[in-house]
């Protein structure tokens, strides 16, 4: 994809995910909850499918759920007292005290 095509895809993705987040029932997984996502965000879904390669659409939808699950795990670790490892040791990895 060319730069302009990627930009258009990312804008469509962002608009779609914003719509899902603003839905009264906040749709996290647009693959599992495809019917609800289509109903609440039909225009954004159509633009997302049109402006992105189908493999990107699936990837971004799966990544949305994976990113949320990762964030929930980090929050749980923080509540349990875990602290981030030093960035110099290969990035943020969480360990309990």
C-alpha positions as CSV (number, residue, x, y, z in Angstrom):
1,X,0.0,0.0,0.0
2,X,1.1,3.5,-0.7
3,X,1.4,6.1,2.1
4,X,-1.9,7.8,1.2
5,X,-3.7,4.5,1.1
6,X,-2.4,3.5,4.5
7,X,-3.4,6.9,5.9
8,X,-6.9,6.5,4.5
9,X,-7.1,2.9,6.0
10,X,-6.0,4.1,9.4
11,X,-8.5,7.0,9.4
12,X,-11.3,4.5,8.5
13,X,-10.1,2.1,11.2
14,X,-10.0,4.9,13.8
15,X,-13.5,6.2,12.9
16,X,-14.8,2.6,13.1
17,X,-13.3,1.9,16.5
18,X,-14.4,5.3,17.8
19,X,-18.0,4.4,16.8
20,X,-17.7,1.0,18.5
21,X,-16.4,2.7,21.7
22,X,-19.3,5.3,21.6
23,X,-21.9,2.6,21.2
24,X,-24.1,2.5,24.4
25,X,-22.9,-1.1,24.9
26,X,-19.3,-0.4,23.8
27,X,-18.5,-3.2,21.4
28,X,-15.1,-4.6,22.1
29,X,-14.9,-7.5,19.7
30,X,-16.3,-6.6,16.3
31,X,-15.7,-10.1,15.0
32,X,-17.5,-11.9,17.8
33,X,-20.2,-9.2,17.9
34,X,-20.4,-8.7,14.2
35,X,-24.2,-8.2,14.0
36,X,-24.2,-5.5,16.7
37,X,-21.1,-3.8,15.2
38,X,-22.9,-3.7,11.7
39,X,-26.1,-2.4,13.3
40,X,-24.4,0.4,15.3
41,X,-21.6,1.4,12.9
42,X,-22.7,0.4,9.5
43,X,-21.3,3.4,7.6
44,X,-17.9,3.2,9.4
45,X,-17.7,-0.6,8.9
46,X,-18.3,-0.1,5.2
47,X,-15.6,2.5,4.9
48,X,-13.2,0.4,6.9
49,X,-13.8,-2.6,4.6
50,X,-13.5,-0.4,1.5
51,X,-10.4,1.5,2.5
52,X,-8.3,-1.4,4.0
53,X,-7.1,-4.7,2.7
54,X,-9.3,-7.5,4.1
55,X,-6.3,-9.0,5.9
56,X,-5.7,-5.6,7.6
57,X,-9.3,-5.4,8.7
58,X,-9.1,-8.8,10.4
59,X,-5.7,-8.0,11.9
60,X,-6.9,-4.6,13.3
61,X,-10.1,-6.1,14.8
62,X,-8.1,-8.9,16.4
63,X,-5.4,-6.5,17.7
64,X,-8.1,-4.3,19.3
65,X,-9.2,-7.2,21.5
66,X,-5.6,-8.3,22.2
67,X,-4.5,-4.8,23.1
68,X,-7.5,-4.5,25.5
69,X,-6.7,-7.9,27.1
70,X,-3.0,-6.8,27.5
71,X,-4.0,-3.6,29.2
72,X,-6.3,-5.4,31.6
73,X,-3.5,-7.8,32.5
74,X,-1.1,-4.9,33.2
75,X,-3.8,-3.1,35.3
76,X,-4.3,-6.3,37.3
77,X,-0.5,-6.7,37.9
78,X,-0.3,-3.1,39.0
79,X,-3.2,-3.6,41.5
80,X,-1.2,-6.6,42.8
81,X,1.9,-4.4,43.3
82,X,3.9,-5.3,40.3
83,X,6.4,-2.8,38.9
84,X,7.8,-2.4,35.4
85,X,11.2,-3.8,34.7
86,X,13.8,-1.3,33.6
87,X,13.6,-0.3,29.9
88,X,17.2,-1.3,29.5
89,X,16.3,-4.9,30.3
90,X,14.4,-5.5,27.0
91,X,11.3,-3.4,27.4
92,X,8.5,-3.2,29.8
93,X,7.8,-6.6,31.4
94,X,5.9,-6.8,34.6
95,X,6.9,-8.8,37.6
96,X,5.4,-9.1,41.1
97,X,7.5,-7.8,44.0
